[in-house]
Amino acid sequence: APVFAEARYSARVPENNAAGALVLRVRAADADWGENARVRYRLWEGRVRGAPLSSYVSVEAETG
């Protein structure tokens, strides 16, 4: 299974943060070989004030 560089990640976002601004970068590695070592990231879909979390933030699937 992938292992994250940090046990827990946390970020504070300014109220008027610019669209597209970096909020947080996470990193994980998998000890497998080849395609099985590939780590892809995704946002667990939740809701914020009734709107999908993905309407507020996005995740770069390849880089975290």
Sequence and secondary structure as in RCSB ss.txt:
>XXXX:A:sequence
APVFAEARYSARVPENNAAGALVLRVRAADADWGENARVRYRLWEGRVRGAPLSSYVSVEAETG
>XXXX:A:secstr
  EESSS       TT  TT       EE  S GGGG         EETTEEGGGT    TTT 
